[in-house]
Amino acid sequence: MLRKYQISEGKLVENSEKDAAVLMYINPDDVERRYLIDALQLDEHTLNSALDPDEVGRVEFESAHTAVIIKRPKRYSSEDNFLLKISSVGLFLFADKLVIVMQEDAVLFDGKHFQRLRSLTDVLLKIVHRCIIHFEQHLHVIQQISDELEREINKAMANKDLLHMFNLEKSLVYYLKAISSNGKVIDRLKTNTTKFSFSTEDNEFLEDVIIENSQCFEEANTYSQVLSSMMDAWVSIVSNNLNILIKDLTIVMICIMVPTLIISIFSMNVQLPFPHEGTLVPFWIILALAILSIIIVIAVYKNRKR
């Protein structure tokens, strides 16, 4: 799917003109891919990288354009079970146009920064900044979800909640990798400002983007360490509860086995040491011994526990 935009009065306005300055291709089909490769001379490998969520971010300089691969959070689906994924965005900057290639539809042009656009390089930088802001928004959502899951786990430690928490921890690992990759892309943009012909405003905004990405990485790293510590603590709690349960079950088994042993001894087909003709005294004596053995086992267990 193709969307066309034009910069008008500092804003991106969608239109259908042939000479549109910004072309956004969303999951391009075979015909659109051939146009990008043959007509616009995009490298096929770089184009595929823009649609591959596992590709790392990078900047490549071609003869007629510059390719920038940036990472952004993927739209969440309930089928993912709290596993947040990453997608890629390809930005191909020409002298007279900016081509954007994405695997899925997403909102890239929202926010106050897109109300004061000056040039195509400004659009490129603000798309990079928007991806960073998107990561920060997802991090805040992750924090809220983890707090809710923590309350559920404290009530009843269900496997489902632990699995969701593990998926969040795994998501943060992916986010850290993507944010770090974006940091390298931004550093590459910073070291090649002359090739992009950045203005003074662009350079100042690029400095803000570098700071924003650094703060985003630190925030994601903090959340990741907190979740990792929490998961380790819960694993220790589960292991400790299991040990206590096994200990209690062992005591119960001993309380059953000792009286059984006493009753079994006196149930043998041998002469009992008690008078047993026409009286129930031996029965009550043996029953009392069985009960006494249970009391002794419980007393020993409680004394050792103290």
N, C-alpha and C positions, 0 to 999 in steps of 0.2 A: 504494500500500500504506500502511495506517495502523497505527501502533503507539502504544499509550497507556501513560503512566507516571504514577506517583503518588509524591510525596515521602513517604517513610516512614523514620523514625529517621535522618534525615540522608542517606538514599540514594534514588536513583531506582529504583523497583520497577515492572516492567512488569505491567500488568493490563488488563482489558477493561471496566472500569466506564465508564458514560456521563459521569460527572463527573470524569474524569481531569484532572489539572492540566497535564500535558505531552502534547501531541499531535504526533507526528512523521509527516509525510506524505512518503513516498519515491516520487518520480515519479508524482504523483497523476494519476488518469485523469479523464475528462471529468465523471463524476458527482462525484468528490471536488473537482474545481475549482469546479463550480457551487455546491457546499456552502460552500466557502471564500469564494466571491465573494458569494453571495446570503445565506447564513445568518450568516456571520461578518463580512461587509462588508469583506472585503479588497479593496483596489484591484487591478484586473485587471492593470494595467501593473506594479505592484510585485510581484504574484505571479509574473508571467512573468520579472521580473528575478531572482527567487530561483532560477529554473530555467535562467537564461542564464549560461554561464560567462564571457561577454564583458562583462557588466555590471559597472560599478564599484561599490564598496561605498558605502553611504550610510545615513543615519538619517532617517526621515520620521515626523512626528507626526500622527496621525489623531485623530478625535474619540473613538473608543472604544479605540484601541490605538496602539502604537508599532511601526513596522517598522524592522528593522535588517537590512541586507544585508551579509554578511561573506564574505570569500574564504578558500578552503582548497585544499590540493593535491588533485588528482584521483587516484583509484586508478590505479596504473601497470599498463599492459598490454604484453605482449611485442611486440605489433604496432606499438607506438608508436616502436620503435627508439631508445630512450633519450631521447625527447622527452616531458618531464613537463609535464602540463597543469594548468589551474586549474578549479575548480568554485565555485559559489556556494551559500551557505546563507542562507535567509530565516528570520529570527526575528521573530515577531509577538507582542508582549507585551500581554496583556489584564489586566484587574484580577484575574481569577480563573484565568487559564490562559496557557500559553505554547505557541504553534503554531510548529512547525519544519517548513520545506519544503526538500527537497533533490532533486536530479536523480537521484542514485545512493545506494545504501545505503552507510553508513560508520559507523565506531565513533566516537561523540561523547562518550560518558559513561564513559570509562575514565580511570584516573589517581587519584592520592590526593585531589585536590581534590573529586572527586565523592563522597567518603565523608563529607563534612561540609557538606551542603547546608542552607541556612536558609530560602530563599524562592525565588520565581520569578525575581526580579532576580539573585539569586545564581547560579541555573542559567544565565541568559543570559550573565553575565560569564564564567563558567567554560567555557561553550561557545566564547566568543570566545578565551579563553586557550588552550583545547585546539586551536583552529585554528592559533594561533601556534606551539604546541609541535609540531604536525604539520609545519609548514614547517621548523622547526629539524631535525626528524628526517630530512626529505627532503634538507636541505642536507648533513647528515653522510653520507647515502648517496651523494649526488652527488660529494662529495669522495673517497669510497672508489672509486667507479666511474672517476672521472677519473684517479686514481692507477694503477689497473689498465690503463686505456687508454693512459696515458703509457708504461707499461712495454712494452705491445704495440707502440706506435708506435716506440719506441726500438729494438726488435728488427727490425721490418720495417714501414716506413711504408706500410701498406695504405690504400686509399681508404675501406674500410669503417670502420676505426677513426677515421680523420679525420672521416668523416661523423657517427659517433656522438659524437665530441667536439664537433662543431659543434652537434648537437642539444642537448647538455648546456648549451652556452653560450647557446643560444636559450632553453632552459628557464629559466635564471637570469634572463634579461631579463623573462620572464613573471612569475617569482616576485618580482622587485623591484617590478614594477608592482602586483602583488596585495598585497604586504606594505605598500607605501606607501599603498594604498587602505585597508587595515585600520587603518593609523595614523591616517588622517583620521577613520575611523568612531570609533575609541577617543577621539580628541580631542573629537569631537562628544558622545560619552557623558559625557566629563569636564565639558564646559561646560554640560551639562543634567542635572546630578545631581539637582536639585530636582524636575524633571519625572518622573524615574524613582523618586523617593523612596528613594534609596540610603541605606543605613545607614552607620554609621562603619566597620564591617567591609568593606562593599562599596566604599567610597571608598579604603580602604587597599589592598584587592585590586586595584582599578582602577589605582592607582599602580604596583603590581607589573606589571600587564599592559602599561602604557605602557613601562616599562623593558624588559620582555621583548621587546616588538615592536621597540623601537629597536635592541636588540642583535641581533635576528634580521635586521633590515634591513642593519645594518653587516656582519654575517657573509655575507649573500648578496651584498652589494656587493663584498666582498673576494674571494670565490670567483669572481665574474663578472670582475673585473679580472685575476685570476691566469689564468683560462682564456683570456681575450681576449689576454693577453700571450703565452701559450703557443701559441695558434693563429697569431699573427703571426710568432712565431719559427719555427714549423714551415713556414709559407708561405715564409719567407726561405730555410730549408734546402732545401725542394723546388726553389725557383727556382735556388739556387746549384748544387745537384746537376745540374739540367737544363743549366745553362751549362757545367759541367765535362764532361758527357756530350757536348754538342754540340761542344765544343772537341776532345775526344778523337776523335770521329767525323770532324771536319774534318782532323785530322792523318792519320788512316787514309786518307782520300780523297786527300790530297796524296801520301802514300806510294805510292798506287796509280797516280795520274795521271802523276807525273814519270817513272817507269820506262816507263810505257806510251808517253809522248811520245818517249822516247829510242829505244825499240824500233820505234816507228812511223816515225821519221825514217830509220832504217837499213833499214826494210822497203820503202821506196819502190823503184819500178822505175827506179833510176838507178845510175850507176857508183859503187861503194863506194870509199872511200879506202884500203881494205885489200885485200891479195891474197886472192882467194876461190876460186881454182880448185884443187880437190883438197886443201883444207886446212880445218880447223875453227877456225883461229885467229880469224877475224872473229867467229864465233859467241861464243867465250869472251870476246873483248874487249867486245862489245856487252852480254853478260850481266853482265860485271864493272862496266861503266858504269852499268847499271840498278841493281845492288846498291849501288854507290857513291852513287848519287843518293838511295837510301833512307836510307843511313847519314848523309848530309849533312843531309837533312830532319830526322831524329830528333835529330841533334846540335844543330842550330839551335833546335829546339823545346825541348830540355832546357835549353840555355843561357838562352833567353828566360824559361823558367819559374823559373829560379833568380834 
